[in-house]
Amino acid sequence: MAFNSQFGLQPYSFESSVNSDNYLHMLENHMIPQLKHHRAYNNTIFMQNGAPAHYSLVVRNFLNKHFPNRVIS
């Protein structure tokens, strides 16, 4: 669950073990749309741990594209 001082994002449940493919799908289709809906997309600082799904090249490239200089990982 992600949140800031003004709202919380709706929870998301993975149907299987988390991997880079389904994690990226969640970012693209669940998290980004909610941030845009709440008009928080442009000022979000994205923070995550170093889990393998979080640290794959495809996920890091996606996050760097959408949150330039605003990713803590």
A tleap script that builds the chain and sets N, CA, C and O, in Angstrom:
source leaprc.protein.ff14SB
mol = sequence {
  NMET ALA PHE ASN SER GLN PHE GLY LEU GLN
  PRO TYR SER PHE GLU SER SER VAL ASN SER
  ASP ASN TYR LEU HIE MET LEU GLU ASN HIE
  MET ILE PRO GLN LEU LYS HIE HIE ARG ALA
  TYR ASN ASN THR ILE PHE MET GLN ASN GLY
  ALA PRO ALA HIE TYR SER LEU VAL VAL ARG
  ASN PHE LEU ASN LYS HIE PHE PRO ASN ARG
  VAL ILE CSER
}
set mol.1.N position { 0.849 -1.173 0.000 }
set mol.1.CA position { 0.000 0.000 0.000 }
set mol.1.C position { 0.893 1.234 0.000 }
set mol.1.O position { 1.865 1.312 0.751 }
set mol.2.N position { 0.564 2.158 -0.819 }
set mol.2.CA position { 1.307 3.409 -0.892 }
set mol.2.C position { 0.399 4.547 -0.445 }
set mol.2.O position { -0.823 4.471 -0.574 }
set mol.3.N position { 1.002 5.582 0.070 }
set mol.3.CA position { 0.202 6.717 0.513 }
set mol.3.C position { 1.064 7.964 0.582 }
set mol.3.O position { 2.293 7.901 0.552 }
set mol.4.N position { 0.399 9.077 0.675 }
set mol.4.CA position { 1.068 10.330 0.982 }
set mol.4.C position { 0.201 11.050 2.000 }
set mol.4.O position { -0.697 10.439 2.581 }
set mol.5.N position { 0.442 12.300 2.224 }
set mol.5.CA position { -0.289 13.021 3.259 }
set mol.5.C position { -1.738 13.299 2.876 }
set mol.5.O position { -2.518 13.729 3.726 }
set mol.6.N position { -2.123 13.067 1.616 }
set mol.6.CA position { -3.460 13.429 1.179 }
set mol.6.C position { -4.343 12.248 0.770 }
set mol.6.O position { -5.566 12.391 0.747 }
set mol.7.N position { -3.768 11.095 0.448 }
set mol.7.CA position { -4.567 9.948 0.010 }
set mol.7.C position { -3.753 8.671 0.094 }
set mol.7.O position { -2.527 8.706 0.199 }
set mol.8.N position { -4.439 7.556 0.048 }
set mol.8.CA position { -3.799 6.246 -0.035 }
set mol.8.C position { -4.217 5.572 -1.326 }
set mol.8.O position { -5.345 5.747 -1.786 }
set mol.9.N position { -3.324 4.810 -1.903 }
set mol.9.CA position { -3.670 4.066 -3.111 }
set mol.9.C position { -4.463 2.823 -2.729 }
set mol.9.O position { -4.285 2.266 -1.646 }
set mol.10.N position { -5.332 2.402 -3.624 }
set mol.10.CA position { -6.093 1.176 -3.402 }
set mol.10.C position { -5.131 -0.007 -3.359 }
set mol.10.O position { -4.158 -0.041 -4.113 }
set mol.11.N position { -5.392 -0.975 -2.484 }
set mol.11.CA position { -4.518 -2.153 -2.403 }
set mol.11.C position { -4.545 -2.959 -3.702 }
set mol.11.O position { -5.493 -2.886 -4.483 }
set mol.12.N position { -3.500 -3.711 -3.901 }
set mol.12.CA position { -3.387 -4.578 -5.080 }
set mol.12.C position { -2.920 -5.942 -4.605 }
set mol.12.O position { -1.978 -6.031 -3.817 }
set mol.13.N position { -3.556 -6.995 -5.067 }
set mol.13.CA position { -3.166 -8.365 -4.721 }
set mol.13.C position { -2.637 -9.073 -5.956 }
set mol.13.O position { -3.277 -9.078 -7.008 }
set mol.14.N position { -1.475 -9.664 -5.818 }
set mol.14.CA position { -0.910 -10.458 -6.902 }
set mol.14.C position { -1.516 -11.856 -6.844 }
set mol.14.O position { -1.702 -12.408 -5.759 }
set mol.15.N position { -1.824 -12.432 -8.008 }
set mol.15.CA position { -2.428 -13.754 -8.067 }
set mol.15.C position { -1.395 -14.873 -7.954 }
set mol.15.O position { -1.751 -16.031 -7.736 }
set mol.16.N position { -0.129 -14.529 -8.101 }
set mol.16.CA position { 0.939 -15.514 -7.994 }
set mol.16.C position { 2.145 -14.826 -7.366 }
set mol.16.O position { 2.065 -13.666 -6.963 }
set mol.17.N position { 3.242 -15.532 -7.287 }
set mol.17.CA position { 4.469 -14.934 -6.757 }
set mol.17.C position { 4.832 -13.700 -7.565 }
set mol.17.O position { 4.656 -13.663 -8.783 }
set mol.18.N position { 5.335 -12.700 -6.877 }
set mol.18.CA position { 5.689 -11.453 -7.553 }
set mol.18.C position { 6.979 -11.649 -8.335 }
set mol.18.O position { 7.979 -12.131 -7.805 }
set mol.19.N position { 6.935 -11.266 -9.604 }
set mol.19.CA position { 8.125 -11.260 -10.444 }
set mol.19.C position { 8.164 -9.919 -11.184 }
set mol.19.O position { 7.250 -9.106 -11.041 }
set mol.20.N position { 9.186 -9.693 -11.949 }
set mol.20.CA position { 9.317 -8.389 -12.606 }
set mol.20.C position { 8.182 -8.123 -13.590 }
set mol.20.O position { 7.777 -6.973 -13.760 }
set mol.21.N position { 7.660 -9.166 -14.243 }
set mol.21.CA position { 6.580 -8.967 -15.211 }
set mol.21.C position { 5.281 -8.523 -14.545 }
set mol.21.O position { 4.673 -7.538 -14.963 }
set mol.22.N position { 4.851 -9.251 -13.503 }
set mol.22.CA position { 3.584 -8.859 -12.894 }
set mol.22.C position { 3.730 -7.618 -12.007 }
set mol.22.O position { 2.754 -6.902 -11.784 }
set mol.23.N position { 4.929 -7.359 -11.504 }
set mol.23.CA position { 5.174 -6.118 -10.762 }
set mol.23.C position { 5.083 -4.915 -11.707 }
set mol.23.O position { 4.463 -3.905 -11.375 }
set mol.24.N position { 5.697 -5.029 -12.874 }
set mol.24.CA position { 5.618 -3.968 -13.871 }
set mol.24.C position { 4.175 -3.752 -14.315 }
set mol.24.O position { 3.745 -2.611 -14.483 }
set mol.25.N position { 3.428 -4.828 -14.506 }
set mol.25.CA position { 2.017 -4.721 -14.867 }
set mol.25.C position { 1.247 -3.941 -13.797 }
set mol.25.O position { 0.421 -3.091 -14.129 }
set mol.26.N position { 1.507 -4.222 -12.527 }
set mol.26.CA position { 0.852 -3.501 -11.442 }
set mol.26.C position { 1.210 -2.017 -11.476 }
set mol.26.O position { 0.337 -1.168 -11.301 }
set mol.27.N position { 2.475 -1.700 -11.696 }
set mol.27.CA position { 2.894 -0.297 -11.763 }
set mol.27.C position { 2.174 0.431 -12.897 }
set mol.27.O position { 1.658 1.533 -12.714 }
set mol.28.N position { 2.148 -0.203 -14.072 }
set mol.28.CA position { 1.558 0.433 -15.259 }
set mol.28.C position { 0.042 0.569 -15.183 }
set mol.28.O position { -0.512 1.588 -15.597 }
set mol.29.N position { -0.625 -0.443 -14.661 }
set mol.29.CA position { -2.078 -0.507 -14.755 }
set mol.29.C position { -2.826 -0.228 -13.456 }
set mol.29.O position { -4.050 -0.099 -13.458 }
set mol.30.N position { -2.108 -0.137 -12.372 }
set mol.30.CA position { -2.763 0.104 -11.084 }
set mol.30.C position { -2.227 1.381 -10.415 }
set mol.30.O position { -2.988 2.290 -10.086 }
set mol.31.N position { -0.913 1.425 -10.225 }
set mol.31.CA position { -0.344 2.536 -9.474 }
set mol.31.C position { -0.306 3.846 -10.252 }
set mol.31.O position { -0.784 4.867 -9.758 }
set mol.32.N position { 0.250 3.835 -11.451 }
set mol.32.CA position { 0.362 5.070 -12.243 }
set mol.32.C position { -1.011 5.700 -12.484 }
set mol.32.O position { -1.154 6.906 -12.286 }
set mol.33.N position { -2.021 4.941 -12.901 }
set mol.33.CA position { -3.337 5.568 -13.096 }
set mol.33.C position { -3.896 6.221 -11.826 }
set mol.33.O position { -4.513 7.284 -11.898 }
set mol.34.N position { -3.684 5.592 -10.666 }
set mol.34.CA position { -4.174 6.193 -9.429 }
set mol.34.C position { -3.431 7.483 -9.093 }
set mol.34.O position { -4.038 8.460 -8.653 }
set mol.35.N position { -2.121 7.481 -9.301 }
set mol.35.CA position { -1.357 8.706 -9.052 }
set mol.35.C position { -1.827 9.833 -9.962 }
set mol.35.O position { -1.953 10.980 -9.531 }
set mol.36.N position { -2.084 9.501 -11.217 }
set mol.36.CA position { -2.570 10.524 -12.151 }
set mol.36.C position { -3.965 10.994 -11.763 }
set mol.36.O position { -4.266 12.183 -11.864 }
set mol.37.N position { -4.814 10.081 -11.323 }
set mol.37.CA position { -6.170 10.445 -10.900 }
set mol.37.C position { -6.135 11.431 -9.731 }
set mol.37.O position { -6.934 12.366 -9.677 }
set mol.38.N position { -5.215 11.220 -8.806 }
set mol.38.CA position { -5.094 12.093 -7.632 }
set mol.38.C position { -4.187 13.295 -7.889 }
set mol.38.O position { -3.882 14.071 -6.983 }
set mol.39.N position { -3.768 13.427 -9.136 }
set mol.39.CA position { -2.881 14.527 -9.538 }
set mol.39.C position { -1.604 14.575 -8.701 }
set mol.39.O position { -1.115 15.647 -8.343 }
set mol.40.N position { -1.086 13.403 -8.401 }
set mol.40.CA position { 0.141 13.295 -7.611 }
set mol.40.C position { 1.290 12.720 -8.413 }
set mol.40.O position { 2.383 12.532 -7.879 }
set mol.41.N position { 1.064 12.442 -9.671 }
set mol.41.CA position { 2.062 11.775 -10.508 }
set mol.41.C position { 3.361 12.568 -10.615 }
set mol.41.O position { 4.445 11.995 -10.497 }
set mol.42.N position { 3.266 13.857 -10.833 }
set mol.42.CA position { 4.461 14.671 -11.101 }
set mol.42.C position { 5.275 15.018 -9.864 }
set mol.42.O position { 6.405 15.489 -9.989 }
set mol.43.N position { 4.731 14.797 -8.677 }
set mol.43.CA position { 5.504 15.140 -7.480 }
set mol.43.C position { 5.702 13.947 -6.550 }
set mol.43.O position { 6.026 14.119 -5.375 }
set mol.44.N position { 5.509 12.743 -7.074 }
set mol.44.CA position { 5.694 11.539 -6.280 }
set mol.44.C position { 7.167 11.147 -6.249 }
set mol.44.O position { 7.846 11.143 -7.276 }
set mol.45.N position { 7.644 10.821 -5.055 }
set mol.45.CA position { 8.958 10.204 -4.885 }
set mol.45.C position { 8.682 8.730 -4.639 }
set mol.45.O position { 7.981 8.376 -3.691 }
set mol.46.N position { 9.224 7.877 -5.481 }
set mol.46.CA position { 8.925 6.451 -5.432 }
set mol.46.C position { 10.005 5.738 -4.634 }
set mol.46.O position { 11.193 5.868 -4.929 }
set mol.47.N position { 9.587 4.980 -3.616 }
set mol.47.CA position { 10.541 4.262 -2.763 }
set mol.47.C position { 10.149 2.788 -2.696 }
set mol.47.O position { 8.976 2.452 -2.530 }
set mol.48.N position { 11.135 1.927 -2.827 }
set mol.48.CA position { 10.900 0.482 -2.727 }
set mol.48.C position { 12.150 -0.190 -2.179 }
set mol.48.O position { 13.220 0.417 -2.123 }
set mol.49.N position { 12.006 -1.448 -1.776 }
set mol.49.CA position { 13.175 -2.168 -1.283 }
set mol.49.C position { 13.891 -2.847 -2.454 }
set mol.49.O position { 13.515 -2.653 -3.610 }
set mol.50.N position { 14.889 -3.618 -2.165 }
set mol.50.CA position { 15.706 -4.221 -3.214 }
set mol.50.C position { 15.282 -5.622 -3.613 }
set mol.50.O position { 16.114 -6.412 -4.058 }
set mol.51.N position { 14.003 -5.948 -3.465 }
set mol.51.CA position { 13.523 -7.272 -3.879 }
set mol.51.C position { 13.830 -7.487 -5.364 }
set mol.51.O position { 13.792 -6.537 -6.145 }
set mol.52.N position { 14.131 -8.717 -5.755 }
set mol.52.CA position { 14.492 -8.968 -7.155 }
set mol.52.C position { 13.490 -8.420 -8.175 }
set mol.52.O position { 13.899 -7.870 -9.197 }
set mol.53.N position { 12.198 -8.558 -7.921 }
set mol.53.CA position { 11.200 -8.033 -8.864 }
set mol.53.C position { 11.269 -6.515 -8.962 }
set mol.53.O position { 10.999 -5.948 -10.021 }
set mol.54.N position { 11.625 -5.861 -7.874 }
set mol.54.CA position { 11.718 -4.400 -7.853 }
set mol.54.C position { 12.967 -3.907 -8.562 }
set mol.54.O position { 13.005 -2.778 -9.051 }
set mol.55.N position { 13.980 -4.746 -8.617 }
set mol.55.CA position { 15.286 -4.286 -9.086 }
set mol.55.C position { 15.660 -4.805 -10.476 }
set mol.55.O position { 16.807 -4.664 -10.902 }
set mol.56.N position { 14.720 -5.392 -11.170 }
set mol.56.CA position { 15.037 -5.858 -12.524 }
set mol.56.C position { 15.263 -4.649 -13.434 }
set mol.56.O position { 14.761 -3.556 -13.169 }
set mol.57.N position { 16.002 -4.853 -14.476 }
set mol.57.CA position { 16.342 -3.763 -15.390 }
set mol.57.C position { 15.098 -3.133 -16.004 }
set mol.57.O position { 15.009 -1.910 -16.107 }
set mol.58.N position { 14.143 -3.955 -16.411 }
set mol.58.CA position { 12.939 -3.420 -17.041 }
set mol.58.C position { 12.144 -2.555 -16.058 }
set mol.58.O position { 11.598 -1.524 -16.454 }
set mol.59.N position { 12.070 -2.953 -14.795 }
set mol.59.CA position { 11.360 -2.159 -13.785 }
set mol.59.C position { 12.128 -0.882 -13.484 }
set mol.59.O position { 11.530 0.191 -13.404 }
set mol.60.N position { 13.430 -0.977 -13.316 }
set mol.60.CA position { 14.219 0.235 -13.043 }
set mol.60.C position { 14.128 1.235 -14.187 }
set mol.60.O position { 14.023 2.438 -13.945 }
set mol.61.N position { 14.167 0.759 -15.430 }
set mol.61.CA position { 14.019 1.663 -16.581 }
set mol.61.C position { 12.645 2.324 -16.593 }
set mol.61.O position { 12.532 3.520 -16.860 }
set mol.62.N position { 11.609 1.554 -16.307 }
set mol.62.CA position { 10.251 2.098 -16.247 }
set mol.62.C position { 10.155 3.182 -15.170 }
set mol.62.O position { 9.631 4.268 -15.420 }
set mol.63.N position { 10.661 2.882 -13.981 }
set mol.63.CA position { 10.578 3.856 -12.889 }
set mol.63.C position { 11.398 5.107 -13.184 }
set mol.63.O position { 10.953 6.220 -12.902 }
set mol.64.N position { 12.581 4.938 -13.745 }
set mol.64.CA position { 13.403 6.104 -14.079 }
set mol.64.C position { 12.749 6.969 -15.149 }
set mol.64.O position { 12.931 8.187 -15.160 }
set mol.65.N position { 11.990 6.349 -16.047 }
set mol.65.CA position { 11.267 7.106 -17.069 }
set mol.65.C position { 10.116 7.895 -16.452 }
set mol.65.O position { 9.905 9.060 -16.789 }
set mol.66.N position { 9.380 7.262 -15.555 }
set mol.66.CA position { 8.181 7.890 -14.985 }
set mol.66.C position { 8.470 8.760 -13.761 }
set mol.66.O position { 7.707 9.678 -13.462 }
set mol.67.N position { 9.556 8.480 -13.058 }
set mol.67.CA position { 9.908 9.238 -11.865 }
set mol.67.C position { 11.394 9.655 -11.937 }
set mol.67.O position { 12.197 9.233 -11.105 }
set mol.68.N position { 11.749 10.473 -12.923 }
set mol.68.CA position { 13.162 10.839 -13.074 }
set mol.68.C position { 13.695 11.554 -11.832 }
set mol.68.O position { 13.110 12.521 -11.346 }
set mol.69.N position { 14.819 11.047 -11.340 }
set mol.69.CA position { 15.475 11.583 -10.135 }
set mol.69.C position { 14.554 11.571 -8.921 }
set mol.69.O position { 14.734 12.361 -7.995 }
set mol.70.N position { 13.560 10.669 -8.923 }
set mol.70.CA position { 12.633 10.587 -7.798 }
set mol.70.C position { 12.388 9.140 -7.390 }
set mol.70.O position { 11.300 8.802 -6.923 }
set mol.71.N position { 13.396 8.280 -7.564 }
set mol.71.CA position { 13.280 6.872 -7.185 }
set mol.71.C position { 14.313 6.587 -6.112 }
set mol.71.O position { 15.496 6.883 -6.280 }
set mol.72.N position { 13.857 6.010 -5.004 }
set mol.72.CA position { 14.739 5.522 -3.947 }
set mol.72.C position { 14.588 4.021 -3.953 }
set mol.72.O position { 13.509 3.487 -3.698 }
set mol.73.N position { 15.696 3.336 -4.251 }
set mol.73.CA position { 15.614 1.889 -4.375 }
set mol.73.C position { 16.914 1.248 -3.938 }
set mol.73.O position { 17.041 0.024 -3.970 }
savepdb mol mol.pdb
quit
